[in-house]
Amino acid sequence: MKRLLRTLLAAIGVLGLVMVGAVVYVTTFFDPDDLKPRLVEVVREHSGLELSLDGALSWSFYPRLGVAVEKAEARLPDQAEDSTPFAAFSHAEVSLAFTPLLRGEIAIDGLTLDGLYLDLKRDAQGEGNWEVLLERLGESSEEAEAALAPASAGPDPDIDTGLSVALNVASVQVRDGEVRFRDALGDRELLFENVQVSGSNVNPGRAFPATASFRLTEHEGLDWREQEREARLVSEVSLKGRVSLGLAEGRHVLEGLSLETVNRLVGLESEQKVNLKGAELVVNVGEGSLQLEEGQLDASLQHPRLGEKVVPLSLAFTLDADLDEQSARLRDLALTGPDSLALSGNLNLSRLAEAPAYTGQLRVAPLSLRPWLARLDMMPEMADGEALSDVALTSPVSGDLERFELAGLTLVLDGSTFTGRLAGQYDGEQLAADLQGDRLDLDGYLPPPGVEDDGAWLWRLPGIRRAHAAESEGLVPTEWLSTLALDAHLALGELRLAGLDFQDVDLTLEGRDGRHRLVAFESRFHDGRLSADGALDLRETPPRWQLAPKVERVRLESLLEALGNEPAPLSGRFSGEGELATRGNTLMELRRHLGGNLATRIEEGAIPGVNVSRELCTTAAALEGEQLDREWRDETRFERIRATLTLDEGTARSDDLLVTLPGMEVGGKGQLDLVSEQFDLRAALRLVNAENAPCEVNRRLERVPLPVRCEGQLDGDRGEWCRLDRQAFQGTLAELLRDEASQRAGEEVEKRAGEEVEKRLEGAAEKIDERLGEEAGKELRDALKGLFD
């Protein structure tokens, strides 16, 4: 036993002397700088990089064996020597644990890389300077995999390598790294500064903890230094998790992923926090795939447009990506936030590296938009205080970074349901819609009475706000519409607008290149129909408008009552059509320059509360010494009212106003100034001989027109609008008297007949005074008396 012990001690002593001698020999007779040419050759052979070692190589021994390199630079094959290196570091060191070497095992104790620098560039054609390096590394990838496979899979008893490679790196450190990415294609530059990466017990066969952190700065434009522009984005990023390398199969796994970012955007003092967590992130290099299970993206956003409070948002999802195909699928999406925000669905992404596009299905659970619009300072004043309080939608979605499309939209808006298609561009320059809805009360979404709508909330919408921030006030946003491509169709079962109800509404709009057309508007309206077409030309200033309306047999009494005239002063079936044109971008301009023509008529109508036929027939009978004993309707029925309106520069004129009643006609002419709302109308009522006349009158009385003049302002007192036109009436009677005198020349008139007529005139005088006023009645009485004398 003692002999065995002495033998072992002697063996150890001899081994120690050998090791000491080896160390003394290496440190005394072997210069590590002699390895530089070999290192340069190896790097060139495997990667194509030209390595430059400006610093010294140094050895380290017990308790670990290692080598350190100072100040190394690497350039791409076509780079000049005086150019910025593709990669560089200030210090690199690798060390092996000494004790495992005595057992015939290789155990890397630590890897350290200080001051790492990478200079990445992508040209305007999208080609990166690193692609040459990747191609060269790809050519030698099989050799690398063969070398790393034993370490990844563990020692193989059937393979005798002389040494047992046990890759278990106690510590990996990357400190104070920097990566610069100049992107000419995107006209931006990204800086990754203060890059820190660390890992412990790094082993290709089992998971190990790893952490990383860096500061990301994004600058818009490659000339940002010369222009001294502030960074658009500054983000502090930290990452941690447990890594499984899987070198043999090329399957890398990050468990317990936790990515935290604190972001600062240009022009904002507040910080935006965005964190990502995931149960497992799998990157399969061989298959070119990436999967993230149980992903959770949490954001705390603070922005002046979002209000004073922080807005928390949370997005749960599962990600499957095909890196080779540049595609990905987001499954089980669930976005939640304040005020009952709940969005769910799935998205398929494509062309991720070139022009990202998406398709999928989204659903928004019922919520109130009012608090969100208030938070975004986009909440307009609405007549209905509960408008937008119940909104939900579901639809297939598709699009890219510039456009969107909801191809099968189902939208619930405050009890109304819309289905169809909605598409457009995020910059507001294209809009297409084909929607069908059951009903829409548009009045509830308009400003309440007495509140002027300046439309300012509309221009705060994304895209439109940016494109038209300087838009001057006007009836329509001309700058936006001049570039808008519009293709819209809307069909509604019921529409309420300005207190009026429309049924079976069908509206089609088209426009591009500054010219928009109302292709068709059709609707049932108060038991009749409305239709119109028109155009808006924005290619000149001021814009020009055209409208061709058509109204067919609209029930006038219900329309007037809906407009607030209750009881309605007129009933009947109203029809009209014409062509109108104007120019301008304010309501006053449109009125001032309105021109065109309108042909209007009212049929089967009546004026309630007064019976003109009764009044005139009673007066005519009294003049004949008779009394009428019959019942009269408490209204004036007429067969039609007809007028052709000619409009020129805001003034509407009519020279052919005609009202036809049984046994009577009213003709006249007049004009209305649409700007000042002043009007002047002259009309005359005349008895005619007709089969449907309400009574028989003296034929001489048919020649006596009753002139009336109506003038004033539309918003004035209606009771003072119309009066007997005494001057015109006197002139008419004078002419009739002259004619009558000529006809009576040479005839003998009995005095008794004259006295009888005079009595009859006196009998009707009181009624004439009551209806026309004492002074006017006296004039009429005297004139009629003279006519029958």
RANOR-V405422 format. One record per helix or strand. SS is the DSSP state (hx for helix, st for strand). FROM is the first residue (numbers start at 0). LEN is the number of residues. If there is no record, write none. Layout:
SS_FROM_LEN, SS_FROM_LEN
This chain:
hx_1_28, hx_31_16, st_49_4, st_56_4, st_63_12, st_86_11, hx_97_5, st_104_2, st_107_7, st_116_6, st_127_1, hx_130_9, hx_140_13, st_163_2, st_167_16, st_187_16, st_207_13, hx_223_4, st_232_12, st_250_15, st_271_13, st_288_13, hx_303_3, st_310_12, st_326_11, st_340_10, st_356_11, hx_369_6, st_390_10, st_402_11, st_415_10, st_429_12, hx_441_4, hx_457_3, hx_463_4, hx_477_6, st_484_13, st_499_13, st_514_11, st_527_10, st_543_12, hx_555_7, st_570_13, hx_586_6, st_594_14, hx_611_12, st_634_14, st_650_11, st_663_10, st_677_10, hx_698_5, st_705_8, hx_717_3, st_721_3, hx_725_19, hx_750_22, hx_773_15
